[in-house]
């Protein structure tokens, strides 16, 4: 089964997560099929906290990929941020 989950990177006490599509049997930080975004929980200032290639996430979900609970929350957050940016641009 294919899942969409977070893969941890970064230094000790300074996490940085990549949102990946991978096989459920592979290790958390192991082999992945595709990288579709990133999440920086300790972003400060003008650093980007969350970036998702939303079209690719939709594509994988339509093909049966199951997002983890945290990834589902991040996708909803990203949708809200994108909607806010659209209204600001208009």
Long-range contacts (C-beta under 8 A, 24 or more apart in sequence): 1-64, 1-66, 2-33, 2-60, 2-63, 2-64, 2-65, 2-66, 3-65, 3-66, 3-67, 3-68, 4-36, 4-57, 4-60, 4-61, 4-65, 4-66, 4-67, 4-68, 4-71, 5-67, 5-68, 5-70, 5-71, 6-39, 6-68, 6-70, 6-71, 7-32, 14-42, 15-41, 15-42, 16-40, 17-41, 19-52, 19-57, 19-71, 19-74, 21-56, 21-60, 21-65, 34-60, 36-60, 37-78, 39-74, 50-74, 50-77, 50-78, 50-81, 51-78, 52-78, 54-78, 54-79, 54-82
